[in-house]
């Protein structure tokens, strides 16, 4: 799946499912993908710091990065460290269906 499509889908998902963190300066949306190789959770937060991504693997925080460029770099590393866990074509197609 193309990077532009992933950004478009994740942003649309965020707009539909975002929840405030309480003070209305930070908004988050979560996506959980359960696979035979483990559980991948993606958290997109928009706050004064920018667009922040928190990535969890099997309920343990694997990374926290700011910006789309860092997200894509980090997800390449997650895919390398956890083979079969991150399948962007399937994950973002499922996310798009939820929109």
C-alpha positions in Angstrom: 0.0 0.0 0.0 1.3 3.5 -0.9 2.4 5.8 1.9 -0.1 8.5 0.8 -2.9 5.9 1.1 -1.8 4.9 4.6 -1.7 8.5 5.7 -5.1 9.2 4.2 -6.7 6.2 5.8 -5.1 6.7 9.3 -6.1 10.4 9.3 -9.7 9.6 8.3 -9.8 6.9 11.0 -8.5 9.4 13.5 -11.1 12.0 12.6 -13.9 9.4 13.0 -12.8 7.7 16.2 -10.7 10.3 18.1 -11.2 10.9 21.8 -10.0 13.7 23.9 -7.3 13.2 26.5 -9.4 15.3 28.9 -8.2 18.9 28.4 -9.2 19.1 24.7 -5.6 19.9 23.7 -4.8 16.3 22.9 -6.8 13.8 20.9 -6.1 10.1 20.3 -7.3 7.2 18.3 -6.2 3.6 18.7 -6.1 0.6 16.3 -5.4 -2.9 17.5 -4.4 -5.6 15.1 -4.4 -9.2 16.5 -2.4 -11.6 14.3 -1.1 -15.1 14.8 2.3 -13.5 15.4 1.2 -11.2 18.2 -0.7 -8.0 18.9 0.1 -4.7 17.3 -1.4 -1.5 18.7 -1.1 1.8 17.0 -2.0 5.0 18.8 -2.1 8.3 16.9 -2.3 11.4 19.1 -2.5 15.0 17.9 -1.4 17.5 20.6 0.7 20.6 20.9 3.8 18.5 20.4 2.5 17.5 16.9 1.4 14.2 15.5 2.6 11.5 17.9 2.6 7.8 17.3 2.9 5.2 20.0 3.5 1.7 18.9 2.9 -1.3 21.2 3.8 -4.9 20.5 2.1 -7.5 22.7 1.0 -4.7 25.1 4.6 -3.4 25.6 5.5 0.0 24.2 7.9 -0.5 21.3 8.3 3.1 20.3 7.0 6.7 20.5 7.7 8.9 17.6 6.6 12.3 16.2 5.6 12.8 12.6 4.8 10.6 9.6 8.4 10.2 8.5 9.4 8.8 11.8 6.3 6.6 11.9 7.2 4.9 8.6 10.8 4.4 9.6 9.8 2.9 12.9 7.2 0.6 11.3 10.0 -0.8 9.0 12.0 -1.6 12.1 9.0 -3.1 13.9 8.4 -5.3 10.8 12.0 -6.4 10.8 12.0 -7.1 14.6 8.7 -8.9 14.6 8.3 -10.8 11.3 4.6 -11.2 10.2 3.3 -8.8 12.8 3.0 -5.7 10.6 1.2 -6.2 7.3 0.3 -2.6 6.1 -1.8 -3.8 3.2 -4.1 -5.8 5.4 -4.0 -3.5 8.4 -4.9 -0.4 6.6 -7.5 -2.1 4.4 -9.2 -3.3 7.6 -8.9 0.3 9.0 -10.4 1.7 5.9 -13.4 -0.7 6.2 -14.0 0.6 9.8 -14.3 4.2 8.4 
